Amino acid sequence: MTRTPETPLPSPKECRRLREAQSLSQADVAAALGVTRATVRSWENGRTTPRGTNRDAYVRLLTGAQKVTPHQENPAPALVGAATGPVQASPDRAEPAPEPPSETPPASELAPEPDPELGPDPAPGPEPELGSELSPEAEPEPLSPSLTPDQAFDALYAFCAPALVRQTYLLTGRRELARESVECAFQLAWYRWPEVAMDRDPAGWVRATAHEFALSPWHRLRPRHRNPEPPPAAPADRALLDVLLQLPPVYRRTLLLYDGVGLDLPETAAETEASTPAAANRLLHAREAVATRLPELAEPKELHRRLAEVASAERLHAAKPTTVRWGGEQRARHWTRAAIAFTVVLIGATTLTLRTAPDHYEPPLAPGATVHGVPPRVAPGPLSAEQLALRAKLKGETVSGPERLVPEAG
């Protein structure tokens, strides 16, 4: 029995290019083929390859034989901005909307993601009712090479910064620290822009940097950090923020990324530098702590909605991208000049040491060796009259005998 040859499949990089040429996201391809977004991502990364009917349908879709209409929904700007990739760089391309988050029971959060090679892909879970408020992470689209670095950075900043400031505020409860953390993260991103621009998820890179800066324990040593900021005006918002700030920082960050931003469990674990079971345990404990203080937020959907409301209620405005870029460049110049000054001082100290230090080895003198260069002993000088009289008196007396020991009356 002969085996039917498989349909030729382009390389993973070419598959991604063909998909982007049709303005399709990975979610669109997954919906058209009846597979998960993770399966399409593994195909484009080269970890797996489609087989059977999926392979034929995938090739037809990439070559344009099968037409797919991209989604046109726009996510609401609550906390979603920093979770998704940047907006499309090409003006003539339609922006594919990210998928709405699927609600997963806590028991299934500990299970790893199924491998596409082991069997058919599972059907996607039911969509939540509040998916328009916060959407999960979509596959980030690469920045267009036609944009200049300044334009690409401004596009990323305009898309991510407003939502990222709100996320950081929920992490710290401090408005100024949230703005400062986001600005420092984007300044570092601008300083390392070639690396960030080529990153698979630039928004995730900036988000992780901002969260780590905001949760740094060194802020407690700053005088400004010792004075608490005014809490939210609404009592419900104040109560929720108080519960969040009482959680350990890693638990708070895990809860925000999963229930606030909408990342899935493996991505949350990767961003918090933990294993997937550890991230699941942190999430369950954080939810339990919130539900103990606020029973009405026991449902993840309600907690998801309340986090978005608390973040959106504050008037948190990010600085302009030009200001952030200028601040980053000024900081880079400052540290460059400081490094040059330190190098000059180090070179000067080294030169002075080389000029004043001995240029040859001088062995120490061995014990018992003749020492040269010692001046001769000087002979005593002439005696005075008193010394001469004393010497004559001593010579005139008896050399030995008791007479020298018996005192005489004066």
URRA-V265662 format. One record per pair of residues at least 6 apart in sequence whose C-alpha atoms are under 7 Angstrom apart, sorted by the first residue. I is the first residue (numbers start at 1). J is the second residue. Records with the same first field share a line. If there is no record, write none. Layout:
I = J / J
This chain:
7 = 55 / 56
9 = 59
12 = 43 / 44 / 45 / 46
13 = 44
15 = 44 / 62
16 = 44
18 = 62
19 = 62
23 = 93 / 94
24 = 70 / 96
25 = 96
26 = 37 / 40 / 41 / 139
27 = 37 / 99
28 = 70
30 = 36 / 37 / 40
32 = 68
33 = 54 / 57
35 = 121 / 123
36 = 121 / 124
39 = 116
42 = 48
43 = 49 / 50
60 = 66
61 = 67
70 = 96
71 = 96 / 97
72 = 96 / 97
73 = 97
74 = 97
75 = 97 / 132 / 133 / 134 / 135
76 = 132 / 133 / 134
77 = 163
78 = 133 / 134 / 163 / 308 / 312
79 = 134 / 163 / 166 / 167 / 260 / 261 / 308
80 = 134 / 135 / 163 / 261
81 = 159 / 160 / 163
82 = 160 / 163 / 164 / 203 / 204 / 207
83 = 136 / 137 / 203 / 204 / 261
84 = 137 / 138 / 140 / 203
85 = 138 / 139 / 140 / 141 / 201 / 203
86 = 140 / 141 / 156 / 159 / 203
87 = 95 / 159
88 = 95 / 141
89 = 143 / 144
90 = 144
98 = 135 / 136 / 137 / 138
99 = 135 / 136 / 138
100 = 127 / 131 / 135 / 136
101 = 127 / 128 / 131 / 135 / 136 / 262
102 = 125 / 126 / 127 / 128
103 = 128
109 = 265 / 280
110 = 276 / 277 / 280
134 = 261 / 262
135 = 262
136 = 261 / 262 / 263
137 = 262 / 263
140 = 201
143 = 152
154 = 321
157 = 321
160 = 203
161 = 182 / 318
162 = 317 / 318
164 = 182 / 207
165 = 178 / 179 / 182 / 316 / 318
166 = 311 / 316
167 = 311
168 = 178 / 211 / 214
169 = 175 / 178
170 = 241 / 311
171 = 252 / 253
172 = 214
174 = 229
177 = 214
178 = 214
179 = 318
181 = 210 / 213 / 214
182 = 210
183 = 324
185 = 206 / 209 / 210
186 = 206
187 = 324 / 325 / 328
189 = 196 / 206
190 = 325 / 328
191 = 328
196 = 202
208 = 271
215 = 249
219 = 225
220 = 226
231 = 238
232 = 238
237 = 310
243 = 290
244 = 252
251 = 282 / 283 / 286
254 = 268 / 279 / 282 / 283
255 = 283 / 286
257 = 263 / 268
258 = 264 / 265 / 268
259 = 300 / 304
260 = 304 / 307 / 308
265 = 276
266 = 276
269 = 275 / 276 / 279
291 = 297 / 298
297 = 303
